[in-house]
Amino acid sequence: MAFLEFTRLDERSVIEYVKGVAALSSVLKLEDDGDAAEKLTVKEIGDGNLNFVFLVANSAHSLIVKQSLPYIRCIGESWPLTKDRAYFEAMALEEQGRITPNHVPQLYHFDPTMSLIAMRYLPPPHIILRKGLIAGIQYPLLARHIAHFMANTLFFTSLLFHSTLDHKRQVAKFCGNAALCKHTEQVVFSDPYQISQYNHWTSPYLDPDAEALRHDNLLKLEIALLKSKFSEQAQALIHGDLHTSSVMVTPESTQVIDPEFAFYGPMGYDIGAFLGNLMLAFFAQDGLVDQPHDRKAYKEWILETIEDTWNLFYKNFVALWNEHRNGDGEAYLPAVYNNPEVQLLAQKRYMTQLFHDSLGFGAAKMIRRIVGVAHVEDFESITDAVKRASSERKALNLAKMILKDRTNFQGIDQVVSAIRQF
Amino acid sequence: MAFLEFTRLDERSVIEYVKGVAALSSVLKLEDDGDAAEKLTVKEIGDGNLNFVFLVANSAHSLIVKQSLPYIRCIGESWPLTKDRAYFEAMALEEQGRITPNHVPQLYHFDPTMSLIAMRYLPPPHIILRKGLIAGIQYPLLARHIAHFMANTLFFTSLLFHSTLDHKRQVAKFCGNAALCKHTEQVVFSDPYQISQYNHWTSPYLDPDAEALRHDNLLKLEIALLKSKFSEQAQALIHGDLHTSSVMVTPESTQVIDPEFAFYGPMGYDIGAFLGNLMLAFFAQDGLVDQPHDRKAYKEWILETIEDTWNLFYKNFVALWNEHRNGDGEAYLPAVYNNPEVQLLAQKRYMTQLFHDSLGFGAAKMIRRIVGVAHVEDFESITDAVKRASSERKALNLAKMILKDRTNFQGIDQVVSAIRQF
């Protein structure tokens, strides 16, 4: 069955859709086995804020169909959002999958008319990382995998690797994702600092905290700087929404999904999103206590993961830089920067700037999850409002401090020390 | 006569071209007067580095035809350069002309096949500003006019005025001018700091100075930062080549021409180009002495013009910001930044950053004009090599100091004081 115009799929029509697309029938081996089509099951498994996600499977094979609607799922038609985002998600999945195939699910199909992508289903025991963090599960390879994903996707799409011509061509392509950039600008960099119908928080406990944000001039100055970077700096192809619900994990596997916000922006936005969401998970633990000793050890593991993620990212990123320093990248030409001393100074300065950007963006992401439109399950699953507010306030106060003082941090170990003090 | 494919025009064929294009015949009133076509004269008046420029006129009317060739005119076919630059020049002339019609010549016609634009001829006594500076002519309205041009073209194409959607649409359009951006990256930010076949300088006098640049690690670190901004920061539609040969003047009129390098880049690149070229003119005066007292007064006038240009730019730009603070611009939303205190702080920080960017880019532009591929007539017209080298060295040393210490300058008056000490 072909769809000649955009049609919202449901659990029945998605089967017809899959049967009608050769690339998908082939993944499910529908041609090879007459019964396979009859035995297809469908389950809507989207738990995100924006889209519908169908798992289509028979006993042997499976795939995911994800459809974007012209509005934000969790708000409704009153908050429209371009369904073109499926196009950018497809392009980003392809590009990031090419760069780090081990950490991105394979894209099978993109249908612009239907605003739909189909990709590999990540089978159990894969779960959303955020749920694993709430459950208190340790993922020993998480820091290493995410550091690999970030270092590679960011390095290979930056001017450290790209020629200017390639870079600007790619930047132009992703400029079309402006509606989603605008959405981020509003929900991350604006709404938490103004009165907005969509803002909410653990009331009445955090009422004074939310109000204080709207009167904190120094904080608002820092947010303006970060917003400018987000809006103007085409540094690399960023995922654009790299929180802990955009990562699926098992103890052995780490897969980054949902890059529909992808565009050429500041690298620190991705790194900060991930680190900031780990910090939220850390502060949520006290409200999630089931077996006190386990959670204490678990909090230590989260702190280690924060530290390892940045340190491994740093190591991987600089290794890629050294490896490709004689390539097409036009930021630091070998004939100008080829002596070890200036190379070292240049890398140190670059990485320090990136570290401070990451801290700033990470802090901004923490704040918006406490007083903005979209909250995190880490806190939302704390049923006792007093406990939840207490955890949230600690996270909020840390984030405010980091946002204002980020350039005073010399290394991630100092950040971890600061986290312990809240 | 129609040209179906790119053909390099000469003084004869340009007449046929003009006759064949209704928009141009009409400017020259060829239809109204049978003799007008017969009386057309053509003169090639291009003195730039890149293009051919024809003045086409009869006794009553005139226009300029400018054609881009697929290489750099002053180097030859060995340095290819896309002739698509005519398209970007046409788009920028149109946009800047819409914003500041009093300071941009009217665009009559653009022909993508022929890489050609036609525009209003700026009649005598208009001359290239650089030639006026060499001749020691004062232009009492220059600072005011250029400050107006820069403040308006930069403000109205920035996120202080644009919505995100408009901004990214425009950024994408001008990403196509990547070849010219790449050219700038090479000649401004790379070649002066490496051995390049195109570099030259007043040898042997400046040999040690040129070599010192290639070993100055701190300078190279600063240049890398500026190059990153130039390559990554889509802050506003910049002219991209706003030196004193891109400005035509009379005592009453100031016209900005040649925006073929236009793209969405850092505002400071335009401001710095203009200020840096005034500084070059200042240091050239000692080698151009004819009547000592006049040149002394003239140097003072140049310093005043530097100071007035920045101060008037600052004033105009902030006035535009205040005037449009409740508009579509998404950088500083009124509901977040509407109290006078935070507005003032935000503007001060924004303008300080812009000032330091401008100083850095201005210094980089000075350096490249002394040791890079394209020099300035201000110095080149000093026939005595010793005098020329002496002026150039002062300019170079000032530029190095500014590039390294730019963030220590609090205001343009301090820069003027520094200039006096070299």
Boltz contact constraints between the chains, C-beta under 6 A:
constraints:
  - contact:
      token1: [A, 159]
      token2: [B, 231]
      max_distance: 6.0
  - contact:
      token1: [A, 164]
      token2: [B, 178]
      max_distance: 6.0
  - contact:
      token1: [A, 164]
      token2: [B, 181]
      max_distance: 6.0
  - contact:
      token1: [A, 164]
      token2: [B, 182]
      max_distance: 6.0
  - contact:
      token1: [A, 165]
      token2: [B, 178]
      max_distance: 6.0
  - contact:
      token1: [A, 168]
      token2: [B, 175]
      max_distance: 6.0
  - contact:
      token1: [A, 168]
      token2: [B, 178]
      max_distance: 6.0
  - contact:
      token1: [A, 171]
      token2: [B, 175]
      max_distance: 6.0
  - contact:
      token1: [A, 172]
      token2: [B, 172]
      max_distance: 6.0
  - contact:
      token1: [A, 172]
      token2: [B, 175]
      max_distance: 6.0
  - contact:
      token1: [A, 175]
      token2: [B, 168]
      max_distance: 6.0
  - contact:
      token1: [A, 175]
      token2: [B, 171]
      max_distance: 6.0
  - contact:
      token1: [A, 175]
      token2: [B, 172]
      max_distance: 6.0
  - contact:
      token1: [A, 178]
      token2: [B, 164]
      max_distance: 6.0
  - contact:
      token1: [A, 178]
      token2: [B, 165]
      max_distance: 6.0
  - contact:
      token1: [A, 178]
      token2: [B, 168]
      max_distance: 6.0
  - contact:
      token1: [A, 181]
      token2: [B, 164]
      max_distance: 6.0
  - contact:
      token1: [A, 182]
      token2: [B, 164]
      max_distance: 6.0
  - contact:
      token1: [A, 190]
      token2: [B, 333]
      max_distance: 6.0
  - contact:
      token1: [A, 193]
      token2: [B, 336]
      max_distance: 6.0
  - contact:
      token1: [A, 194]
      token2: [B, 335]
      max_distance: 6.0
  - contact:
      token1: [A, 194]
      token2: [B, 336]
      max_distance: 6.0
  - contact:
      token1: [A, 217]
      token2: [B, 342]
      max_distance: 6.0
  - contact:
      token1: [A, 220]
      token2: [B, 342]
      max_distance: 6.0
  - contact:
      token1: [A, 221]
      token2: [B, 345]
      max_distance: 6.0
  - contact:
      token1: [A, 224]
      token2: [B, 346]
      max_distance: 6.0
  - contact:
      token1: [A, 231]
      token2: [B, 159]
      max_distance: 6.0
  - contact:
      token1: [A, 232]
      token2: [B, 233]
      max_distance: 6.0
  - contact:
      token1: [A, 232]
      token2: [B, 234]
      max_distance: 6.0
  - contact:
      token1: [A, 232]
      token2: [B, 235]
      max_distance: 6.0
  - contact:
      token1: [A, 233]
      token2: [B, 232]
      max_distance: 6.0
  - contact:
      token1: [A, 233]
      token2: [B, 233]
      max_distance: 6.0
  - contact:
      token1: [A, 234]
      token2: [B, 232]
      max_distance: 6.0
  - contact:
      token1: [A, 235]
      token2: [B, 232]
      max_distance: 6.0
  - contact:
      token1: [A, 333]
      token2: [B, 190]
      max_distance: 6.0
  - contact:
      token1: [A, 335]
      token2: [B, 194]
      max_distance: 6.0
  - contact:
      token1: [A, 336]
      token2: [B, 193]
      max_distance: 6.0
  - contact:
      token1: [A, 336]
      token2: [B, 194]
      max_distance: 6.0
  - contact:
      token1: [A, 342]
      token2: [B, 217]
      max_distance: 6.0
  - contact:
      token1: [A, 342]
      token2: [B, 220]
      max_distance: 6.0
  - contact:
      token1: [A, 345]
      token2: [B, 221]
      max_distance: 6.0
  - contact:
      token1: [A, 346]
      token2: [B, 224]
      max_distance: 6.0
